[in-house]
Amino acid sequence: MLMTFFLATSGSLTAQEPVIPYVPPRPASTLVMLPDGSTVHVELATTEKERNYGLMGRTRLPEGRGMLFVHERPGHYAYWMYHCKIALDILWMNQDHQIVEMSARTPPCTGEANTCPSYGGKQASIYVLELPEGDIAKHRLTAGETINFQLPSGNSDSAGTQDQSAVPESGSSLTSRAHK
């Protein structure tokens, strides 16, 4: 669900752009293996602030790089491309790391927040992987395939589910990258 913020002024409502605090890039220190054996070095977005900012403002995403969003619990997480400058391929995965949904060649949104469409979120997921545009086709990724990765200790248990103490609780408010 795309939410729009409004600011009441003089008895009328006007749209207000959301303010998303800057989060500097993190080291791409987690390795993800795609079903074809290719590896991707990913930045982790495990806190609400990191998930909100995502890859906003980046002018490129090098080949073999990506961002893995880790949510607190399985849910229906729609993503949008507000303030993104590059197109991305997006994969949603369940707790077993199986791809449950994909959005190939997801275009950036250069307009105001209320003009940005949402993508995905139709299937329950807990992980979302953003890759350079074209990687879904290049690696022939399909729903049902498994993406292999292990989160650093403190972020997951042996079953691949998240340690609830490692990630702050967040509500269902609008975020720049994922929102319910």
C-alpha positions as CSV (number, residue, x, y, z in Angstrom):
1,M,0.0,0.0,0.0
2,L,1.5,3.3,-1.0
3,M,0.9,5.9,1.6
4,T,1.2,9.7,1.0
5,F,2.2,12.1,3.7
6,F,0.1,15.3,4.0
7,L,0.8,18.5,5.8
8,A,-2.1,20.5,7.0
9,T,-1.7,24.2,6.1
10,S,-4.4,26.8,6.4
11,G,-7.1,24.2,6.4
12,S,-6.0,22.5,3.2
13,L,-3.9,19.4,2.6
14,T,-0.8,19.5,0.5
15,A,1.5,16.6,-0.3
16,Q,4.8,16.5,1.5
17,E,7.8,14.5,0.4
18,P,9.0,12.0,3.0
19,V,12.4,12.7,4.6
20,I,14.6,9.7,4.5
21,P,17.8,10.1,6.7
22,Y,21.0,9.3,4.8
23,V,22.8,6.0,5.5
24,P,26.3,5.7,4.2
25,P,27.2,2.6,2.1
26,R,28.1,-0.4,4.1
27,P,30.8,-2.9,3.2
28,A,29.7,-5.6,0.8
29,S,30.9,-8.3,3.1
30,T,28.2,-11.0,2.8
31,L,28.5,-13.5,0.0
32,V,25.4,-14.7,-1.9
33,M,25.5,-17.6,-4.3
34,L,23.0,-17.7,-7.1
35,P,21.6,-21.0,-8.4
36,D,23.9,-20.9,-11.5
37,G,27.0,-20.8,-9.1
38,S,27.7,-17.1,-9.6
39,T,28.5,-15.1,-6.4
40,V,27.4,-11.6,-5.4
41,H,28.9,-9.5,-2.7
42,V,26.0,-7.8,-0.9
43,E,25.6,-5.0,1.6
44,L,23.2,-6.0,4.4
45,A,20.2,-3.8,5.3
46,T,19.1,-5.2,8.6
47,T,17.9,-2.1,10.5
48,E,14.9,0.0,9.7
49,K,17.1,2.9,8.8
50,E,19.2,0.8,6.4
51,R,16.1,-0.7,4.8
52,N,14.5,2.7,4.4
53,Y,17.5,4.2,2.6
54,G,18.5,1.1,0.6
55,L,20.4,2.0,-2.6
56,M,18.9,5.5,-2.9
57,G,21.2,8.0,-4.6
58,R,23.6,5.4,-6.0
59,T,24.5,6.2,-9.7
60,R,25.6,2.6,-10.4
61,L,25.6,-0.9,-8.9
62,P,28.7,-2.7,-10.1
63,E,28.4,-6.2,-11.5
64,G,28.7,-8.8,-8.8
65,R,27.3,-6.5,-6.1
66,G,23.9,-6.1,-4.5
67,M,22.0,-5.4,-1.3
68,L,20.2,-7.9,0.8
69,F,17.3,-6.6,2.9
70,V,16.6,-8.6,6.0
71,H,13.1,-8.1,7.6
72,E,12.2,-9.0,11.2
73,R,9.6,-11.5,10.2
74,P,7.9,-12.9,7.0
75,G,5.4,-10.4,5.5
76,H,4.2,-8.8,2.3
77,Y,6.9,-6.2,1.6
78,A,6.2,-4.0,-1.4
79,Y,9.2,-1.9,-2.6
80,W,9.3,1.3,-4.4
81,M,12.1,3.1,-6.2
82,Y,11.8,6.6,-4.7
83,H,15.0,8.6,-5.1
84,C,16.7,5.7,-6.9
85,K,18.8,6.7,-9.8
86,I,19.3,3.3,-11.3
87,A,17.1,0.4,-12.5
88,L,17.4,-2.8,-10.4
89,D,16.3,-6.4,-10.5
90,I,14.5,-7.3,-7.3
91,L,14.0,-10.8,-5.8
92,W,11.8,-11.6,-2.8
93,M,12.7,-14.8,-0.8
94,N,11.0,-16.8,1.9
95,Q,12.7,-18.0,5.2
96,D,14.2,-21.0,3.2
97,H,15.9,-18.6,0.8
98,Q,13.6,-19.7,-2.1
99,I,12.6,-17.0,-4.6
100,V,8.9,-16.3,-4.2
101,E,8.6,-13.2,-6.4
102,M,10.7,-11.2,-8.8
103,S,10.7,-7.8,-10.5
104,A,13.0,-7.5,-13.5
105,R,14.3,-4.2,-14.8
106,T,12.5,-2.2,-12.1
107,P,12.8,1.4,-13.2
108,P,13.9,4.3,-10.9
109,C,11.3,6.8,-9.8
110,T,12.4,10.3,-10.6
111,G,9.1,12.0,-9.6
112,E,7.5,12.9,-6.3
113,A,6.8,10.2,-3.8
114,N,3.1,10.0,-4.7
115,T,4.0,9.2,-8.3
116,C,6.2,6.2,-7.5
117,P,4.6,2.8,-8.1
118,S,5.1,-0.2,-5.7
119,Y,6.6,-3.5,-6.8
120,G,6.2,-6.9,-5.4
121,G,4.8,-7.7,-1.9
122,K,2.2,-10.1,-3.3
123,Q,4.0,-13.2,-1.7
124,A,5.2,-13.5,1.9
125,S,8.9,-13.0,2.2
126,I,11.6,-12.2,4.8
127,Y,14.5,-11.4,2.5
128,V,14.7,-9.1,-0.5
129,L,17.7,-9.0,-2.8
130,E,18.4,-6.1,-5.1
131,L,20.8,-6.8,-8.0
132,P,22.0,-4.8,-11.1
133,E,19.5,-4.5,-13.8
134,G,19.5,-7.5,-16.1
135,D,20.8,-10.0,-13.6
136,I,17.5,-12.0,-13.4
137,A,17.7,-12.7,-17.1
138,K,21.5,-13.1,-17.2
139,H,21.5,-15.7,-14.4
140,R,18.1,-17.2,-15.6
141,L,16.6,-16.9,-12.2
142,T,13.1,-18.3,-11.6
143,A,10.6,-18.5,-8.8
144,G,11.2,-21.6,-6.6
145,E,15.0,-21.5,-6.9
146,T,17.1,-21.2,-3.8
147,I,19.6,-18.4,-3.2
148,N,22.4,-19.5,-0.8
149,F,23.7,-17.2,1.8
150,Q,24.5,-17.1,5.5
151,L,24.0,-14.0,7.6
152,P,26.6,-13.0,10.0
153,S,26.2,-14.3,13.5
154,G,23.6,-12.4,15.5
155,N,21.4,-12.0,12.4
156,S,20.3,-15.6,11.8
157,D,20.1,-19.0,13.3
158,S,21.0,-22.3,11.7
159,A,17.5,-22.6,10.0
160,G,18.1,-19.3,8.2
161,T,15.5,-17.5,10.2
162,Q,16.2,-14.2,11.9
163,D,17.3,-13.7,15.4
164,Q,14.6,-11.3,16.7
165,S,17.1,-9.5,19.0
166,A,19.4,-8.5,16.2
167,V,17.0,-6.3,14.3
168,P,14.9,-3.5,15.7
169,E,11.2,-3.8,15.6
170,S,9.5,-1.7,13.0
171,G,5.9,-0.9,12.3
172,S,4.1,-0.8,9.0
173,S,4.9,2.8,8.2
174,L,6.0,4.0,4.9
175,T,9.7,3.5,4.1
176,S,11.7,4.5,1.1
177,R,12.4,1.0,0.0
178,A,10.0,-1.4,1.6
179,H,6.5,-0.6,2.9
180,K,3.5,-2.5,3.8
